[in-house]
Amino acid sequence: MKQQKLSHVEKVRFEKSKALVLVKCAHESGIDIFVYLKMERKGYEQLMGAYETSETVKFSDYGEVLMFGKGEPNEETRQFMASIEL
């Protein structure tokens, strides 16, 4: 996956030291995308730091990419992600 500048990070769920995070941003091609990441607390804190400084990121550097797509995740995707065990 190419690098993107972060525009929105939403913590979906935190359990102990792990999180499921939804990131929404524009790909360098201009297409709006979303990415679900499963990550440790440290990766989340690093990702938030990158978000705050508008850094360009490679999502796999911060956690495990579980799903990505164009636009917004639909309700079925949101429900599926909510059912994933951390």
DSSP file with accessible surface (Angstrom, degrees, kcal/mol):
  #  RESIDUE AA STRUCTURE BP1 BP2  ACC     N-H-->O    O-->H-N    N-H-->O    O-->H-N    TCO  KAPPA ALPHA  PHI   PSI    X-CA   Y-CA   Z-CA
    1    1 A M              0   0  108      0, 0.0    59,-0.1     0, 0.0     3,-0.1   0.000 360.0 360.0 360.0 139.7    0.0    0.0    0.0
    2    2 A K        -     0   0  123      1,-0.1     2,-0.2    56,-0.1    55,-0.1  -0.253 360.0 -87.9 -74.1 167.2    1.3    3.5   -0.8
    3    3 A Q        -     0   0  103     55,-0.1    25,-0.5    53,-0.1     2,-0.3  -0.484  44.8-168.1 -79.9 145.7    1.8    6.1    1.8
    4    4 A Q  E     -AB  27  57A   2     53,-1.7    53,-2.8    -2,-0.2     2,-0.5  -0.939  23.9-120.7-129.6 153.7   -1.0    8.4    2.9
    5    5 A K  E     -AB  26  56A 133     21,-0.7    21,-0.5    -2,-0.3    51,-0.2  -0.803  39.7-117.5 -89.8 134.1   -1.3   11.5    5.0
    6    6 A L  E     +A   25   0A  10     49,-1.2    19,-0.1    -2,-0.5     3,-0.1  -0.484  41.0 163.8 -73.3 138.8   -3.6   10.9    7.9
    7    7 A S  E     +     0   0A  70     17,-0.8     2,-0.3     1,-0.4    18,-0.2   0.536  67.7  14.8-125.5 -19.5   -6.8   13.0    8.2
    8    8 A H  E     -A   24   0A  69     16,-1.0    16,-2.2     2,-0.0     2,-0.4  -0.928  53.7-173.4-159.1 131.5   -8.9   11.1   10.7
    9    9 A V  E     -A   23   0A  18     -2,-0.3     2,-0.5    14,-0.2    14,-0.2  -0.996   8.2-174.5-128.3 126.0   -8.2    8.4   13.3
   10   10 A E  E     -A   22   0A  63     12,-3.3    12,-3.0    -2,-0.4     2,-0.6  -0.978  21.0-138.9-124.1 119.1  -11.0    6.8   15.2
   11   11 A K  E     -A   21   0A 108     -2,-0.5    10,-0.2    10,-0.2     3,-0.1  -0.675  20.3-177.0 -74.5 118.6  -10.4    4.3   18.0
   12   12 A V  E     -     0   0A  52      8,-2.1     2,-0.3    -2,-0.6     9,-0.2   0.893  63.9 -14.8 -83.7 -45.0  -13.0    1.6   17.6
   13   13 A R  E     -A   20   0A  49      7,-1.9     7,-2.6     2,-0.0     2,-0.4  -0.960  52.8-160.1-161.7 138.5  -12.2   -0.5   20.6
   14   14 A F  E     +A   19   0A  45     -2,-0.3     2,-0.4     5,-0.2     5,-0.2  -0.992  10.1 178.7-121.5 130.3   -9.4   -0.9   23.1
   15   15 A E  E >   -A   18   0A  95      3,-2.9     3,-2.4    -2,-0.4     2,-0.2  -0.958  64.1 -52.6-131.4 115.1   -8.9   -4.0   25.2
   16   16 A K  T 3  S-     0   0  196     -2,-0.4     0, 0.0     1,-0.3     0, 0.0  -0.375 123.7 -16.9  55.6-116.1   -6.0   -4.1   27.6
   17   17 A S  T 3  S+     0   0   58     -2,-0.2    24,-2.2    -3,-0.1     2,-0.3   0.395 123.3  81.3-101.7   6.2   -3.0   -3.2   25.4
   18   18 A K  E <   -AC  15  40A  74     -3,-2.4    -3,-2.9    22,-0.2     2,-0.3  -0.830  55.0-170.6-115.3 152.7   -4.5   -3.9   22.0
   19   19 A A  E     -AC  14  39A   0     20,-3.2    20,-2.7    -2,-0.3     2,-0.5  -0.968  23.0-143.6-138.1 153.6   -6.8   -1.7   19.9
   20   20 A L  E     -AC  13  38A   0     -7,-2.6    -8,-2.1    -2,-0.3    -7,-1.9  -0.988  34.1-172.0-111.8 120.7   -8.9   -1.9   16.7
   21   21 A V  E     -AC  11  37A   0     16,-2.9    16,-2.8    -2,-0.5     2,-0.5  -0.939  19.9-150.4-124.5 137.5   -8.6    1.4   15.0
   22   22 A L  E     -AC  10  36A   0    -12,-3.0   -12,-3.3    -2,-0.4     2,-0.5  -0.927  15.3-169.4-104.7 125.0  -10.3    2.9   12.0
   23   23 A V  E     -AC   9  35A   0     12,-3.0    12,-2.4    -2,-0.5     2,-0.4  -0.960   2.2-170.2-114.5 130.8   -8.3    5.4    9.9
   24   24 A K  E     +AC   8  34A  38    -16,-2.2   -16,-1.0    -2,-0.5   -17,-0.8  -0.985  25.8 132.5-120.3 131.0   -9.9    7.5    7.2
   25   25 A C  E     -AC   6  33A   3      8,-2.1     8,-3.4    -2,-0.4     2,-0.5  -0.956  55.2 -88.8-160.8 176.0   -7.8    9.5    4.8
   26   26 A A  E     -AC   5  32A  44    -21,-0.5   -21,-0.7    -2,-0.3     6,-0.2  -0.870  38.9-131.5 -98.9 129.1   -7.2   10.5    1.2
   27   27 A H  E >   -A    4   0A  36      4,-3.2     3,-2.9    -2,-0.5   -23,-0.1  -0.365  32.2-103.5 -68.9 157.7   -4.8    8.2   -0.7
   28   28 A E  T 3  S+     0   0  125    -25,-0.5    -1,-0.1     1,-0.3   -24,-0.1   0.746 123.7  64.1 -60.6 -17.3   -2.1   10.0   -2.6
   29   29 A S  T 3  S-     0   0   79      2,-0.2    -1,-0.3     1,-0.0     3,-0.1   0.576 121.5-108.8 -78.2 -10.6   -4.1    9.3   -5.8
   30   30 A G  S <  S+     0   0   55     -3,-2.9     2,-0.3     1,-0.3    -2,-0.1   0.278  77.1 131.2 100.7  -8.7   -6.9   11.5   -4.3
   31   31 A I        -     0   0   80     -5,-0.1    -4,-3.2     1,-0.1    -1,-0.3  -0.598  60.4-121.5 -79.9 134.1   -9.3    8.7   -3.5
   32   32 A D  E     +C   26   0A 106     -2,-0.3    39,-3.3    -6,-0.2     2,-0.3  -0.590  41.2 177.5 -72.6 134.9  -10.8    8.7    0.0
   33   33 A I  E     -CD  25  70A  17     -8,-3.4    -8,-2.1    37,-0.3     2,-0.3  -0.876  22.9-146.5-133.9 165.0  -10.0    5.4    1.8
   34   34 A F  E     -CD  24  69A  13     35,-2.3    35,-2.0    -2,-0.3     2,-0.4  -0.961  11.1-168.1-129.6 151.9  -10.5    3.7    5.1
   35   35 A V  E     -CD  23  68A   0    -12,-2.4   -12,-3.0    -2,-0.3     2,-0.5  -0.994  10.8-151.9-139.9 129.7   -8.2    1.2    6.9
   36   36 A Y  E     -CD  22  67A   3     31,-3.1    30,-2.7    -2,-0.4    31,-1.1  -0.922  20.6-170.4-100.2 126.8   -8.9   -1.0    9.9
   37   37 A L  E     -CD  21  65A   0    -16,-2.8   -16,-2.9    -2,-0.5     2,-0.6  -0.954  19.2-153.0-119.4 136.9   -5.7   -1.7   12.0
   38   38 A K  E     +CD  20  64A  52     26,-2.6    26,-3.0    -2,-0.4     2,-0.3  -0.949  40.0 158.4-102.3 122.6   -5.2   -4.1   14.9
   39   39 A M  E     -C   19   0A   6    -20,-2.7   -20,-3.2    -2,-0.6    24,-0.1  -0.960  43.7-107.1-148.4 161.1   -2.4   -2.7   17.0
   40   40 A E  E  >  -C   18   0A  94     22,-0.4     4,-2.2    -2,-0.3   -22,-0.2  -0.442  45.9-103.7 -79.3 161.9   -0.7   -2.6   20.3
   41   41 A R  H  > S+     0   0  110    -24,-2.2     4,-2.7     1,-0.2     5,-0.2   0.893 122.0  55.4 -55.7 -40.4   -1.0    0.5   22.5
   42   42 A K  H  > S+     0   0  143      1,-0.2     4,-2.4     2,-0.2    -1,-0.2   0.923 107.7  48.3 -61.4 -43.8    2.5    1.7   21.5
   43   43 A G  H  > S+     0   0    7      1,-0.2     4,-2.6     2,-0.2    -1,-0.2   0.897 111.0  51.6 -62.8 -38.6    1.6    1.5   17.8
   44   44 A Y  H  X S+     0   0   39     -4,-2.2     4,-2.7     2,-0.2    -2,-0.2   0.929 109.7  48.8 -63.3 -45.4   -1.6    3.5   18.5
   45   45 A E  H  X S+     0   0  117     -4,-2.7     4,-2.0     1,-0.2    -2,-0.2   0.905 112.7  48.3 -62.8 -39.1    0.3    6.2   20.3
   46   46 A Q  H  X S+     0   0   94     -4,-2.4     4,-2.2    -5,-0.2    -1,-0.2   0.909 111.3  50.3 -66.4 -41.3    2.8    6.4   17.5
   47   47 A L  H  X S+     0   0    0     -4,-2.6     4,-2.6     2,-0.2    -2,-0.2   0.913 109.3  51.1 -63.5 -41.7    0.0    6.6   14.9
   48   48 A M  H  X S+     0   0   39     -4,-2.7     4,-2.6     2,-0.2    -1,-0.2   0.896 108.6  52.2 -62.9 -38.0   -1.7    9.4   16.9
   49   49 A G  H  X S+     0   0   28     -4,-2.0     4,-1.4     2,-0.2    -2,-0.2   0.920 110.2  47.9 -62.7 -41.3    1.6   11.3   17.0
   50   50 A A  H  <>S+     0   0    1     -4,-2.2     5,-2.6     1,-0.2     4,-0.3   0.899 111.6  51.3 -65.0 -39.6    1.8   10.9   13.2
   51   51 A Y  H ><5S+     0   0   77     -4,-2.6     3,-1.4     1,-0.2    -2,-0.2   0.937 107.4  52.1 -62.0 -46.2   -1.8   12.1   12.9
   52   52 A E  H 3<5S+     0   0  143     -4,-2.6    -1,-0.2     1,-0.3    -2,-0.2   0.795 116.2  39.7 -64.3 -28.5   -1.2   15.2   15.0
   53   53 A T  T 3<5S-     0   0   89     -4,-1.4    -1,-0.3    -5,-0.2    -2,-0.2   0.299 109.0-121.7-103.3   9.1    1.8   16.2   12.9
   54   54 A S  T < 5 +     0   0   73     -3,-1.4    -3,-0.2    -4,-0.3    -4,-0.1   0.845  50.2 173.8  54.8  37.6    0.1   15.2    9.6
   55   55 A E      < -     0   0   96     -5,-2.6   -49,-1.2    -6,-0.2     2,-0.4  -0.345  37.6-111.2 -70.6 156.7    3.0   12.8    8.8
   56   56 A T  E     -B    5   0A  61    -51,-0.2     2,-0.3   -53,-0.1   -51,-0.2  -0.750  46.9-168.1 -84.4 133.1    2.9   10.5    5.8
   57   57 A V  E     -B    4   0A   2    -53,-2.8   -53,-1.7    -2,-0.4     2,-0.5  -0.870  34.1-143.5-128.3 159.2    2.5    6.9    7.0
   58   58 A K    >   -     0   0   96     -2,-0.3     3,-2.3   -55,-0.2     4,-0.3  -0.984  25.7-148.7-113.8 110.5    2.8    3.3    6.0
   59   59 A F  G >> S+     0   0    3     -2,-0.5     3,-2.1     1,-0.3     4,-1.0   0.818  91.4  63.7 -57.4 -35.2    0.0    1.7    8.0
   60   60 A S  G 34 S+     0   0   69      1,-0.3    -1,-0.3     2,-0.2     5,-0.0   0.679  91.1  68.4 -66.4 -12.8    1.7   -1.7    8.4
   61   61 A D  G <4 S+     0   0  107     -3,-2.3    -1,-0.3     1,-0.2    -2,-0.2   0.667 106.6  39.7 -73.8 -16.4    4.4    0.1   10.4
   62   62 A Y  T <4 S-     0   0   38     -3,-2.1   -22,-0.4    -4,-0.3     2,-0.3   0.626 127.6 -40.2-108.3 -21.1    1.9    0.7   13.2
   63   63 A G  S  < S-     0   0   22     -4,-1.0     2,-0.6   -24,-0.1    -1,-0.3  -0.978  78.9 -46.7 179.1-169.3   -0.1   -2.5   13.3
   64   64 A E  E     -D   38   0A 117    -26,-3.0   -26,-2.6    -2,-0.3     2,-0.6  -0.750  48.6-133.7 -90.2 121.4   -1.8   -5.3   11.3
   65   65 A V  E     +D   37   0A  49     -2,-0.6   -28,-0.2   -28,-0.2     3,-0.1  -0.649  29.0 174.0 -75.3 116.1   -3.9   -4.1    8.4
   66   66 A L  E     -     0   0A  52    -30,-2.7     2,-0.3    -2,-0.6    -1,-0.2   0.804  62.5 -12.0 -92.8 -35.3   -7.2   -6.1    8.7
   67   67 A M  E     -D   36   0A  58    -31,-1.1   -31,-3.1     2,-0.0    -1,-0.4  -0.967  57.2-179.7-163.8 147.3   -9.2   -4.4    6.0
   68   68 A F  E     +D   35   0A 130     -2,-0.3     2,-0.3   -33,-0.2   -33,-0.2  -0.978  12.7 151.4-147.4 160.2   -9.1   -1.4    3.7
   69   69 A G  E     -D   34   0A  21    -35,-2.0   -35,-2.3    -2,-0.3     2,-0.2  -0.982  43.3 -70.4-171.1 178.0  -11.3    0.0    1.0
   70   70 A K  E    S-D   33   0A 159     -2,-0.3   -37,-0.3   -37,-0.2     2,-0.1  -0.566  91.4 -12.4 -84.5 147.7  -12.6    3.1   -0.8
   71   71 A G  S    S-     0   0   32    -39,-3.3   -46,-0.2    -2,-0.2    -2,-0.2  -0.394 113.5 -18.2  71.3-136.5  -14.8    5.7    0.8
   72   72 A E  S    S-     0   0  116     -2,-0.1     2,-0.1   -48,-0.1   -38,-0.1  -0.807  70.4-104.6-106.8 147.8  -16.4    4.8    4.1
   73   73 A P        -     0   0    6      0, 0.0     2,-0.1     0, 0.0    -2,-0.0  -0.478  39.9-126.5 -67.9 139.9  -16.9    1.4    5.6
   74   74 A N     >  -     0   0   91     -2,-0.1     4,-2.4     1,-0.1     5,-0.2  -0.274  27.7 -97.3 -80.3 174.8  -20.5    0.2    5.3
   75   75 A E  H  > S+     0   0  116      1,-0.2     4,-2.6     2,-0.2     5,-0.2   0.882 123.6  55.0 -62.9 -38.2  -22.6   -1.0    8.3
   76   76 A E  H  > S+     0   0  151      1,-0.2     4,-2.4     2,-0.2    -1,-0.2   0.927 109.6  47.2 -61.7 -42.2  -21.8   -4.7    7.6
   77   77 A T  H  > S+     0   0   24      2,-0.2     4,-2.7     1,-0.2     5,-0.2   0.928 111.3  51.1 -64.8 -44.0  -18.1   -4.0    7.7
   78   78 A R  H  X S+     0   0   70     -4,-2.4     4,-2.0     1,-0.2    -2,-0.2   0.918 111.8  47.2 -60.2 -43.4  -18.4   -2.0   10.9
   79   79 A Q  H  X S+     0   0  121     -4,-2.6     4,-1.1     2,-0.2    -1,-0.2   0.910 111.5  50.9 -66.1 -40.7  -20.3   -4.8   12.5
   80   80 A F  H >X S+     0   0  113     -4,-2.4     3,-0.7    -5,-0.2     4,-0.5   0.937 110.8  48.4 -62.1 -44.8  -17.8   -7.4   11.3
   81   81 A M  H >< S+     0   0    2     -4,-2.7     3,-1.1     1,-0.2    -1,-0.2   0.879 106.9  56.7 -64.1 -35.9  -14.9   -5.3   12.7
   82   82 A A  H 3< S+     0   0   58     -4,-2.0    -1,-0.2     1,-0.2    -2,-0.2   0.778 104.1  54.8 -67.1 -22.0  -16.7   -4.9   16.0
   83   83 A S  H << S+     0   0   81     -4,-1.1    -1,-0.2    -3,-0.7     2,-0.2   0.571  82.0 110.5 -88.4  -7.4  -16.9   -8.8   16.3
   84   84 A I    <<  -     0   0   35     -3,-1.1     2,-0.3    -4,-0.5   -64,-0.0  -0.461  67.8-128.5 -72.4 132.9  -13.2   -9.3   15.9
   85   85 A E              0   0  169     -2,-0.2    -1,-0.1     1,-0.1    -2,-0.1  -0.638 360.0 360.0 -81.3 138.3  -11.4  -10.6   19.0
   86   86 A L              0   0   34     -2,-0.3    -1,-0.1   -68,-0.1   -67,-0.1   0.647 360.0 360.0 -93.7 360.0   -8.3   -8.7   20.1
